[in-house]
Amino acid sequence: MQKNTSQKIQSSQNQAGATLIGMLLIAGALVFLAIFAMKVFPAYQEYYSVKTVIHALNKEPLSGMSKKEIMAAFNKRADAGYVTVIQGSDLIFDKNSSGETVVSAQYQVVKPLFGNVSVLLDFATPSDGK
């Protein structure tokens, strides 16, 4: 009988599995990642809207337009695309290799996560419109 009891103790010591604490840590990490994704995703969605508006604007012939007209055209397209992070006055104007005016943008978004912890996102649209 002694031998049988010691075998049971040994076999239970060899068993391994997920503990409650391990499961709670994994669940906590998943909740943190979900909260992070829900806070950050709208900023990336708006970045792609800004990128689309600037790409469409760069397809137009901008050489005959003044900066003020380009800003107004951007603002109209931005209103239609629900872009609120930048305005036409925030645009960067450059010339490409063929001398045409191209528009780009650089901006930052700060998203609070929890308490006094925030995440800073830097966005820049390429001037070639890609």
C-alpha positions in Angstrom: 0.0 0.0 0.0 2.9 2.3 0.7 4.2 1.9 -2.8 0.9 2.8 -4.3 0.6 6.1 -2.3 4.1 7.2 -3.2 3.4 6.5 -6.9 0.3 8.8 -6.7 2.3 11.6 -5.1 5.0 11.3 -7.7 2.6 11.4 -10.6 0.8 14.4 -9.2 4.1 16.3 -8.9 4.9 15.6 -12.5 1.7 17.1 -13.7 1.8 20.6 -15.2 -0.8 22.9 -16.5 -2.2 26.4 -16.5 -2.6 27.9 -13.1 -5.2 30.5 -12.1 -2.5 33.1 -11.7 -1.1 32.3 -15.2 -4.5 32.6 -16.7 -5.2 35.9 -15.0 -1.8 37.3 -16.3 -2.6 36.2 -19.8 -6.2 37.7 -19.6 -4.7 41.0 -18.2 -2.2 41.2 -21.0 -5.0 40.6 -23.6 -7.2 43.2 -22.0 -4.3 45.7 -22.1 -3.6 45.0 -25.8 -7.3 45.4 -26.6 -7.5 48.7 -24.8 -4.3 49.9 -26.5 -5.6 48.9 -30.0 -9.0 50.6 -29.4 -7.3 53.8 -28.4 -4.7 53.8 -31.2 -6.7 52.5 -34.2 -8.7 55.7 -34.8 -5.5 57.8 -35.1 -4.2 55.4 -37.8 -7.6 55.4 -39.5 -7.5 59.2 -39.7 -3.9 59.1 -40.9 -5.0 57.0 -43.9 -7.7 59.5 -44.5 -5.1 62.4 -44.5 -2.9 60.3 -46.8 -5.7 59.7 -49.2 -6.7 63.4 -49.3 -3.1 64.5 -49.9 -2.5 61.8 -52.5 -5.7 63.0 -54.4 -4.6 66.6 -54.0 -1.1 65.8 -55.5 -2.7 64.2 -58.5 -4.2 67.6 -59.5 -2.1 70.2 -61.3 -1.1 72.4 -58.3 1.4 74.6 -60.3 -1.3 77.2 -61.3 -2.7 77.4 -57.8 -1.6 79.6 -54.9 -0.9 78.2 -51.5 -4.1 79.7 -50.2 -6.1 77.9 -52.9 -4.3 74.6 -52.2 -5.1 75.0 -48.5 -8.8 75.7 -49.3 -8.9 72.6 -51.6 -7.3 70.5 -48.9 -9.8 71.8 -46.3 -12.8 70.9 -48.5 -11.5 67.4 -49.1 -10.6 67.0 -45.4 -14.1 68.0 -44.4 -15.5 65.4 -46.8 -13.1 62.8 -45.4 -13.8 63.6 -41.7 -10.2 64.7 -41.2 -9.9 66.8 -38.0 -6.2 66.5 -37.0 -4.7 68.9 -39.5 -5.9 71.9 -41.5 -4.7 73.4 -44.8 -2.5 75.7 -42.9 -0.5 72.7 -41.5 0.5 71.5 -45.0 4.2 71.4 -46.2 4.8 72.7 -49.7 7.7 71.4 -51.8 8.8 71.2 -55.4 9.6 67.8 -57.0 12.4 67.1 -59.5 10.3 68.4 -62.4 9.5 71.7 -60.6 5.8 70.9 -59.7 4.4 71.8 -56.4 3.7 68.8 -54.1 2.0 68.8 -50.7 2.9 66.7 -47.7 2.1 66.8 -43.9 3.7 65.9 -40.6 1.9 65.9 -37.4 1.7 64.2 -34.0 -1.2 62.7 -32.1 -1.2 62.1 -28.3 -3.7 59.5 -27.1 -4.2 59.0 -23.4 -4.2 55.3 -22.4 -5.0 55.3 -18.7 -4.2 57.5 -15.8 -1.2 59.7 -16.7 0.1 57.3 -19.4 -0.2 58.4 -23.0 1.1 57.3 -26.3 2.7 59.8 -28.9 2.2 58.9 -32.5 4.2 60.6 -35.2 2.7 60.7 -38.7 4.2 61.9 -42.0 2.8 61.6 -45.5 5.4 61.3 -48.2 5.5 64.2 -50.7 5.5 61.8 -53.6 1.9 60.8 -52.7 2.7 57.0 -52.2 
